[in-house]
Amino acid sequence: QVQLVESGGGLVQAGGSLRLSCAVSGRTFSSYGMAWFRQAPGKEREFVASVSWNGGRTYYADSVKGRFTISRDNAKNMVYLQMNSLKPEDTAVYYCARERVTSSGYDYWGQGTQVTVSS
């Protein structure tokens, strides 16, 4: 059974930084691309960033490009999201997800971690 557990969320002032972590169980972690999503109150869940299986390719939503950095450590089964220059509109629950291998989409999700940015 694959489990994803996020941590690192919290309350931060605008302009501040947070680093989210996602611990992934399972021996085949390095075979999968990983991603971060977020969902703000009253809004649909949206893509934030993704990283390929070996970390060689990353993709970002336009809203976070230049401020957020996704990375992974395959030796530790960890995915990270470094968030800098945070804005109040970044307030949301952030979720870690594992990409499907044989089709598009994501097959496993974490429980989420709350990020609140005060103005």
N, C-alpha and C positions, 0 to 999 in steps of 0.2 A: 504494500500500500504506500503510495506517495503522499507525503505531507509537506505543506509549505507553511512556514511560520514567519510572519513579519514582526519586526520590532524597530524601535528607534523613533517612532512618532512622538509628538508632543506639542507644546505651545511655544511659539517663537514670535518675536516682533518682526515686522516688515523689514526686509533687508538682511535678515539673519540667515542662518544655515542649519540644515539638519541632514543627517545621513541615515537613510533607511537600510535595513538589512533583511534578507529573506533566507532562512535556512531551509534547505530542501533535503528530505530523506530519500534514500534510494541509491543504488549503485550505478545507475545509468545517467546520472545528472549531466555529465559532460556531453551526452548525445543530443541534448535538447536546447533549443533556443528558449530564452526566458524574457519576460516582459513585466513592466509595471503599468498598472491602470489606476485610475482614481475616480471617485464618485462624490460629488458635492451634493448637499441637501437639495432635493427637488430637481436634480439633474440626472441625466443618464451617465452611465459609466463611460469613461473615455480613455483612450490609449495615451500613455505618457512616453514610454520609451521601451525599446527592445534591444537585445543583444544576441548575437549568433552563438552557436554551441561552443566555439573556441574564443569568443570575444573579439573576433576580427571585424565584425560589422555591427554597427549600432545605428539605431533610428530613433528620431525624436519627434514629438509633436511640435508644431511651430510655436506653440505657446510656451514651451519650456526650453527651446533650443538656445544654447549659449549660457543657460543658467543651471541646468541639470546634467548630470553625467551618470550613465549606467555602466556598471562593470560587474565582473564575476570572478570567482576564485574556484576553479574546478577541483582543486585539491581539498578544499574545505566545504564543497557543496553550498556555496553562498553566492547570492546576488545582492548587489548594492545599488542604491540610488542616492548620489550626492546632490543635494539641493541647495543652491546658493541664491542670493538675492531674492529671497522669498517675498511673495506678494500676498495680500489678503485673498486674492482670487485663487491662490494655490490651496486654500483650505478645502480639505476633502478627506475621505477615507482612502488610503492607498493600498492597493492589492498587488500582490505578486502572482504571476501566472506562468505555467509551463506551456510552451507551444506544442501542438501536435506535430508528429513527424510525417504521417502519411496523408494528411489533409490540412486545410487551413483551419485556423482557430486555436483555441487553448483548452486543454483537457483537465488541468488541475489548478485550483485557486487557493490562496491563503485566506485567512479570516479577516485580514485587513488591519491597518494601524491608522489611528487618527492623527492628522496633521492640522493644526490650527495656527493661522498666521494673523496676528493682531495688527491693526493699523496705528 
